[in-house]
Structures are given as structure tokens and as C-alpha cells.
């Protein structure tokens, strides 16, 4: 199982900042979190009215930026379990 993050990359400053916006927990190792899945579940990220501008999806691991990993530990960052994300993405629109 893995944890994935959607994060906002601020690249106009050095060092760059990686700000977690959503964590997806308990993702099976053979699965991948995609923009399509997130959008079907109602999650759309971006800035300046541009969808996904400066927002990225990454599986957290030993090579992830340290500020992203540290920020992911903040209990204020929204979280969703993989099973709940998949259920939300496949639920009928009412």
C-alpha cells in the first residue's frame, strides 16, 4: 500500500515549495492515482482559473521532496482513502 499526494508546486522561489493539497491513502501498489480518477470524484485543482496549473500527483516515497513529505504529516491536509476515492469516482451522478 502507498500514499499519493496532489500538491501545488511553487517554482518562482528557490528552494521550490511543494504544498500538499490532498493525500490519497491505502493505494494498492499496482494502482495509480490519475487526474481522470480525481476529476471523476469531483477533485479539480489549479490556480488562476487554469485547471491543474502547477499541480501534480506523486506517489510518496524516499525520493519525494522533503517539504512535501513533511507537509503531508500536517493533520490539516485533506485525506481520502483509495477505496473511498474509487467509490466516489464511480458513483452515479444524481
N, CA and C atoms as an extended XYZ file, in Angstrom:
282
Properties=species:S:1:pos:R:3:atomname:S:1:resname:S:1:resid:I:1 pbc="F F F"
N         0.849       -1.181        0.000 N   UNK     1
C         0.000        0.000        0.000 CA  UNK     1
C         0.892        1.241        0.000 C   UNK     1
N         0.381        2.276       -0.637 N   UNK     2
C         1.153        3.508       -0.745 CA  UNK     2
C         0.247        4.710       -0.483 C   UNK     2
N         0.876        5.836       -0.252 N   UNK     3
C         0.174        7.106       -0.132 CA  UNK     3
C         0.601        7.988       -1.289 C   UNK     3
N        -0.373        8.601       -1.921 N   UNK     4
C        -0.131        9.522       -3.023 CA  UNK     4
C        -0.537       10.923       -2.570 C   UNK     4
N         0.038       11.931       -3.220 N   UNK     5
C        -0.285       13.313       -2.888 CA  UNK     5
C        -0.555       14.106       -4.151 C   UNK     5
N        -1.545       14.975       -4.064 N   UNK     6
C        -1.719       16.040       -5.044 CA  UNK     6
C        -1.083       17.251       -4.385 C   UNK     6
N        -0.170       17.906       -5.102 N   UNK     7
C         0.497       19.043       -4.484 CA  UNK     7
C         0.602       20.212       -5.443 C   UNK     7
N         0.711       21.383       -4.845 N   UNK     8
C         0.896       22.633       -5.578 CA  UNK     8
C         2.387       22.945       -5.552 C   UNK     8
N         2.960       23.128       -6.722 N   UNK     9
C         4.378       23.446       -6.834 CA  UNK     9
C         4.539       24.944       -7.033 C   UNK     9
N         5.215       25.572       -6.095 N   UNK    10
C         5.566       26.985       -6.248 CA  UNK    10
C         7.022       27.005       -6.687 C   UNK    10
N         7.228       27.399       -7.937 N   UNK    11
C         8.561       27.312       -8.527 CA  UNK    11
C         9.195       28.676       -8.799 C   UNK    11
N         8.566       29.747       -8.320 N   UNK    12
C         9.146       31.072       -8.545 CA  UNK    12
C        10.111       31.459       -7.428 C   UNK    12
N        10.173       30.652       -6.411 N   UNK    13
C        11.103       30.880       -5.300 CA  UNK    13
C        12.100       29.741       -5.255 C   UNK    13
N        13.246       30.031       -4.707 N   UNK    14
C        14.248       28.976       -4.504 CA  UNK    14
C        14.492       28.912       -3.008 C   UNK    14
N        14.371       27.770       -2.370 N   UNK    15
C        14.004       26.490       -2.985 CA  UNK    15
C        12.523       26.448       -3.351 C   UNK    15
N        12.199       25.573       -4.294 N   UNK    16
C        10.806       25.396       -4.675 CA  UNK    16
C        10.013       24.893       -3.478 C   UNK    16
N         8.716       25.174       -3.499 N   UNK    17
C         7.847       24.704       -2.423 CA  UNK    17
C         6.852       23.696       -2.982 C   UNK    17
N         6.670       22.611       -2.259 N   UNK    18
C         5.726       21.552       -2.615 CA  UNK    18
C         4.668       21.514       -1.519 C   UNK    18
N         3.474       22.014       -1.827 N   UNK    19
C         2.429       22.159       -0.817 CA  UNK    19
C         1.342       21.110       -1.057 C   UNK    19
N         1.208       20.129       -0.152 N   UNK    20
C         0.199       19.088       -0.347 CA  UNK    20
C        -1.215       19.662       -0.251 C   UNK    20
N        -2.057       19.244       -1.195 N   UNK    21
C        -3.457       19.681       -1.233 CA  UNK    21
C        -4.428       18.552       -0.944 C   UNK    21
N        -4.020       17.310       -1.236 N   UNK    22
C        -4.856       16.136       -0.968 CA  UNK    22
C        -3.955       14.922       -0.864 C   UNK    22
N        -4.207       14.082        0.131 N   UNK    23
C        -3.496       12.815        0.273 CA  UNK    23
C        -4.462       11.668        0.018 C   UNK    23
N        -3.999       10.692       -0.742 N   UNK    24
C        -4.786        9.508       -1.021 CA  UNK    24
C        -4.064        8.338       -0.354 C   UNK    24
N        -4.696        7.753        0.640 N   UNK    25
C        -4.063        6.707        1.450 CA  UNK    25
C        -4.509        5.327        1.006 C   UNK    25
N        -3.719        4.328        1.367 N   UNK    26
C        -4.026        2.914        1.160 CA  UNK    26
C        -4.226        2.575       -0.322 C   UNK    26
N        -3.392        3.185       -1.182 N   UNK    27
C        -3.457        2.885       -2.616 CA  UNK    27
C        -2.700        1.584       -2.857 C   UNK    27
N        -3.348        0.582       -3.437 N   UNK    28
C        -2.642       -0.672       -3.721 CA  UNK    28
C        -1.434       -0.413       -4.621 C   UNK    28
N        -0.401       -1.202       -4.414 N   UNK    29
C         0.850       -0.998       -5.148 CA  UNK    29
C         0.686       -1.098       -6.654 C   UNK    29
N        -0.309       -1.830       -7.116 N   UNK    30
C        -0.495       -1.979       -8.562 CA  UNK    30
C        -1.469       -0.957       -9.150 C   UNK    30
N        -1.865        0.032       -8.366 N   UNK    31
C        -2.784        1.072       -8.824 CA  UNK    31
C        -2.065        2.417       -8.923 C   UNK    31
N        -2.663        3.333       -9.682 N   UNK    32
C        -2.088        4.662       -9.865 CA  UNK    32
C        -3.198        5.702       -9.723 C   UNK    32
N        -2.898        6.790       -9.046 N   UNK    33
C        -3.838        7.893       -8.918 CA  UNK    33
C        -3.652        8.788      -10.144 C   UNK    33
N        -4.735        9.023      -10.875 N   UNK    34
C        -4.657        9.818      -12.098 CA  UNK    34
C        -5.562       11.044      -12.009 C   UNK    34
N        -5.289       11.996      -12.890 N   UNK    35
C        -6.144       13.180      -12.981 CA  UNK    35
C        -7.574       12.778      -13.293 C   UNK    35
N        -7.748       11.846      -14.218 N   UNK    36
C        -9.080       11.416      -14.618 CA  UNK    36
C        -9.858       10.873      -13.420 C   UNK    36
N        -9.229       10.028      -12.632 N   UNK    37
C        -9.894        9.461      -11.457 CA  UNK    37
C       -10.275       10.565      -10.474 C   UNK    37
N        -9.348       11.463      -10.217 N   UNK    38
C        -9.629       12.564       -9.283 CA  UNK    38
C       -10.758       13.452       -9.789 C   UNK    38
N       -10.737       13.779      -11.076 N   UNK    39
C       -11.785       14.631      -11.636 CA  UNK    39
C       -13.143       13.943      -11.585 C   UNK    39
N       -13.187       12.638      -11.875 N   UNK    40
C       -14.456       11.902      -11.802 CA  UNK    40
C       -15.001       11.903      -10.371 C   UNK    40
N       -14.115       11.960       -9.391 N   UNK    41
C       -14.525       12.002       -7.984 CA  UNK    41
C       -14.854       13.420       -7.524 C   UNK    41
N       -14.658       14.403       -8.409 N   UNK    42
C       -15.013       15.780       -8.072 CA  UNK    42
C       -13.860       16.629       -7.582 C   UNK    42
N       -12.645       16.137       -7.672 N   UNK    43
C       -11.477       16.888       -7.233 CA  UNK    43
C       -10.793       17.534       -8.442 C   UNK    43
N       -10.777       18.840       -8.473 N   UNK    44
C       -10.082       19.559       -9.530 CA  UNK    44
C        -9.233       20.629       -8.849 C   UNK    44
N        -7.977       20.650       -9.185 N   UNK    45
C        -7.032       21.582       -8.588 CA  UNK    45
C        -6.494       22.504       -9.671 C   UNK    45
N        -6.033       23.658       -9.275 N   UNK    46
C        -5.438       24.586      -10.228 CA  UNK    46
C        -5.265       25.954       -9.602 C   UNK    46
N        -4.856       26.892      -10.441 N   UNK    47
C        -4.741       28.269       -9.984 CA  UNK    47
C        -4.974       29.200      -11.159 C   UNK    47
N        -5.355       30.422      -10.861 N   UNK    48
C        -5.621       31.437      -11.873 CA  UNK    48
C        -6.689       30.990      -12.868 C   UNK    48
N        -7.627       30.141      -12.413 N   UNK    49
C        -8.680       29.656      -13.279 CA  UNK    49
C        -8.237       28.613      -14.288 C   UNK    49
N        -7.010       28.125      -14.155 N   UNK    50
C        -6.475       27.132      -15.082 CA  UNK    50
C        -6.416       25.784      -14.355 C   UNK    50
N        -7.236       24.815      -14.816 N   UNK    51
C        -7.227       23.512      -14.158 CA  UNK    51
C        -5.841       22.868      -14.188 C   UNK    51
N        -5.439       22.387      -13.057 N   UNK    52
C        -4.206       21.641      -12.849 CA  UNK    52
C        -2.935       22.474      -13.041 C   UNK    52
N        -3.054       23.778      -13.180 N   UNK    53
C        -1.857       24.616      -13.308 CA  UNK    53
C        -1.005       24.477      -12.054 C   UNK    53
N         0.236       24.089      -12.234 N   UNK    54
C         1.209       23.946      -11.151 CA  UNK    54
C         0.777       22.960      -10.066 C   UNK    54
N        -0.051       21.992      -10.422 N   UNK    55
C        -0.475       20.939       -9.510 CA  UNK    55
C        -0.078       19.594      -10.104 C   UNK    55
N         0.437       18.747       -9.258 N   UNK    56
C         0.975       17.468       -9.704 CA  UNK    56
C         0.513       16.357       -8.771 C   UNK    56
N         0.621       15.125       -9.253 N   UNK    57
C         0.238       13.938       -8.483 CA  UNK    57
C         1.482       13.070       -8.359 C   UNK    57
N         1.786       12.661       -7.137 N   UNK    58
C         3.010       11.883       -6.923 CA  UNK    58
C         2.802       10.839       -5.840 C   UNK    58
N         3.358        9.666       -6.081 N   UNK    59
C         3.400        8.627       -5.056 CA  UNK    59
C         4.508        9.020       -4.081 C   UNK    59
N         4.180        9.097       -2.795 N   UNK    60
C         5.181        9.484       -1.804 CA  UNK    60
C         6.160        8.341       -1.570 C   UNK    60
N         7.416        8.695       -1.532 N   UNK    61
C         8.457        7.697       -1.324 CA  UNK    61
C         9.750        8.355       -0.902 C   UNK    61
N        10.827        7.593       -0.837 N   UNK    62
C        12.103        8.122       -0.351 CA  UNK    62
C        12.686        9.228       -1.236 C   UNK    62
N        12.284        9.297       -2.499 N   UNK    63
C        12.798       10.336       -3.385 CA  UNK    63
C        11.889       11.564       -3.460 C   UNK    63
N        10.780       11.551       -2.723 N   UNK    64
C         9.868       12.697       -2.723 CA  UNK    64
C        10.530       13.886       -2.032 C   UNK    64
N        10.195       15.107       -2.458 N   UNK    65
C        10.764       16.292       -1.809 CA  UNK    65
C        10.467       16.307       -0.304 C   UNK    65
N        11.443       16.697        0.472 N   UNK    66
C        11.296       16.653        1.937 CA  UNK    66
C        10.179       17.559        2.428 C   UNK    66
N         9.979       18.712        1.784 N   UNK    67
C         8.907       19.594        2.246 CA  UNK    67
C         7.530       19.019        1.924 C   UNK    67
N         7.431       18.225        0.876 N   UNK    68
C         6.168       17.561        0.556 CA  UNK    68
C         5.868       16.487        1.595 C   UNK    68
N         6.860       15.690        1.937 N   UNK    69
C         6.677       14.637        2.946 CA  UNK    69
C         6.343       15.264        4.302 C   UNK    69
N         7.073       16.291        4.676 N   UNK    70
C         6.798       16.961        5.944 CA  UNK    70
C         5.416       17.585        5.970 C   UNK    70
N         5.032       18.242        4.863 N   UNK    71
C         3.709       18.851        4.781 CA  UNK    71
C         2.595       17.824        4.828 C   UNK    71
N         2.860       16.643        4.303 N   UNK    72
C         1.859       15.579        4.310 CA  UNK    72
C         1.562       15.086        5.723 C   UNK    72
N         2.446       15.361        6.647 N   UNK    73
C         2.225       14.963        8.050 CA  UNK    73
C         1.264       15.910        8.779 C   UNK    73
N         0.975       17.055        8.170 N   UNK    74
C         0.068       18.039        8.774 CA  UNK    74
C        -1.346       17.461        8.799 C   UNK    74
N        -1.971       17.351        9.969 N   UNK    75
C        -3.316       16.774       10.037 CA  UNK    75
C        -4.369       17.632        9.339 C   UNK    75
N        -4.032       18.864        8.980 N   UNK    76
C        -4.985       19.741        8.295 CA  UNK    76
C        -5.083       19.495        6.798 C   UNK    76
N        -4.188       18.669        6.252 N   UNK    77
C        -4.237       18.367        4.818 CA  UNK    77
C        -5.374       17.377        4.582 C   UNK    77
N        -6.287       17.680        3.641 N   UNK    78
C        -7.391       16.746        3.369 CA  UNK    78
C        -6.871       15.374        2.940 C   UNK    78
N        -7.603       14.345        3.356 N   UNK    79
C        -7.216       12.972        3.062 CA  UNK    79
C        -8.427       12.186        2.599 C   UNK    79
N        -8.161       11.195        1.756 N   UNK    80
C        -9.208       10.271        1.342 CA  UNK    80
C        -8.561        8.906        1.140 C   UNK    80
N        -9.262        7.870        1.512 N   UNK    81
C        -8.769        6.505        1.290 CA  UNK    81
C        -9.022        6.117       -0.160 C   UNK    81
N        -8.148        5.282       -0.702 N   UNK    82
C        -8.262        4.829       -2.085 CA  UNK    82
C        -9.657        4.263       -2.371 C   UNK    82
N       -10.141        3.385       -1.515 N   UNK    83
C       -11.445        2.756       -1.744 CA  UNK    83
C       -12.549        3.808       -1.806 C   UNK    83
N       -12.481        4.823       -0.960 N   UNK    84
C       -13.488        5.890       -0.973 CA  UNK    84
C       -13.373        6.743       -2.237 C   UNK    84
N       -12.158        6.985       -2.690 N   UNK    85
C       -11.955        7.753       -3.923 CA  UNK    85
C       -12.538        7.001       -5.118 C   UNK    85
N       -12.264        5.725       -5.214 N   UNK    86
C       -12.775        4.912       -6.321 CA  UNK    86
C       -14.302        4.848       -6.266 C   UNK    86
N       -14.851        4.671       -5.069 N   UNK    87
C       -16.315        4.621       -4.914 CA  UNK    87
C       -16.947        5.953       -5.330 C   UNK    87
N       -16.334        7.031       -4.915 N   UNK    88
C       -16.854        8.370       -5.258 CA  UNK    88
C       -16.770        8.613       -6.773 C   UNK    88
N       -15.680        8.168       -7.395 N   UNK    89
C       -15.495        8.366       -8.829 CA  UNK    89
C       -16.471        7.535       -9.656 C   UNK    89
N       -16.902        6.403       -9.132 N   UNK    90
C       -17.778        5.519       -9.898 CA  UNK    90
C       -19.239        5.619       -9.486 C   UNK    90
N       -19.531        6.458       -8.517 N   UNK    91
C       -20.922        6.611       -8.051 CA  UNK    91
C       -21.756        7.303       -9.129 C   UNK    91
N       -23.037        6.972       -9.213 N   UNK    92
C       -23.895        7.642      -10.181 CA  UNK    92
C       -24.070        9.122       -9.821 C   UNK    92
N       -24.211        9.910      -10.845 N   UNK    93
C       -24.455       11.352      -10.642 CA  UNK    93
C       -25.948       11.520      -10.447 C   UNK    93
N       -26.302       12.136       -9.339 N   UNK    94
C       -27.749       12.312       -9.049 CA  UNK    94
C       -28.113       13.763       -9.078 C   UNK    94
